[in-house]
């Protein structure tokens, strides 16, 4: 046997010997402190880390507790808290992970008295990713859908008022987006397009916070199109429905000019 063949043979023997010992057992490394604490103490320590904004450290303790006691009250609370740590970190990647964890909690414990909280937080994850009114509104529409889901699923929830307030913020942002688009058409002199957009805004978002401006802009666009009768009605609505707004004086002047 030459040296090359001898080398190959030795190599094969090494491989066979390694295989005969079987695969190596990989064990998860657990913080020794966790093994010394009771489950109540583990949760208390996790809460301390959470209160100190040490999200990853807290998550380690919550995760250990959940994985070892998934069917106990503390285990369920720990899973919810895992989601909270991702939510508190707040960047887009962690917010997506938080949504996944909140959904996991609802799927595992649908009858929990915290399920409404988890569903509200799912909506809030989208809410916190919304763009400005002049940007893409995909996340805003997603947030609206999720707030609607929460309010429909838990109509008697003690969190209903908070969900409704946030939902109105979402609707207001969508309405402002429509208003910005309408103003863009106005600047270009595309009066028909502006009227169409403003009519949609007024019909779709009745609680829009800048409704007086929407009425005034619609009246102005209608006037530009020669639809003076319709324009007059909206100028009058500005005066009667929003008498204290900055647009009321403008509308009065326009009405006075039209009479003159």
Number of C-alpha atoms within 10 A of each C-alpha: 6 6 8 8 10 10 11 11 11 11 12 11 11 12 10 11 11 12 10 9 8 8 8 7 6 6 6 6 6 10 11 8 9 16 11 10 12 11 20 11 13 22 23 15 18 26 20 14 18 21 11 11 14 15 20 16 16 25 23 16 24 30 18 21 25 23 13 11 15 17 12 12 11 18 21 21 17 27 23 24 24 26 26 22 23 23 26 14 16 16 13 15 11 17 25 17 17 27 23 14 22 25 20 16 22 18 11 15 14 13 10 14 10 17 23 23 21 24 24 24 24 25 24 22 25 23 22 16 18 20 14 13 18 14 9 12 17 12 17 24 18 18 25 22 14 23 27 17 15 25 20 10 13 17 12 11 17 11 15 18 12 12 23 15 11 19 23 18 17 22 22 19 22 23 26 22 19 22 25 16 17 27 19 14 18 20 10 10 13 16 21 16 16 25 21 13 19 25 15 14 22 18 9 13 17 12 13 20 16 13 20 23 18 25 25 22 23 26 28 24 26 21 16 16 14 11 13 16 11 14 24 19 13 22 25 20 18 27 20 11 12 16 16 12 14 12 20 22 14 15 23 16 13 18 17 10 9 10 7 6
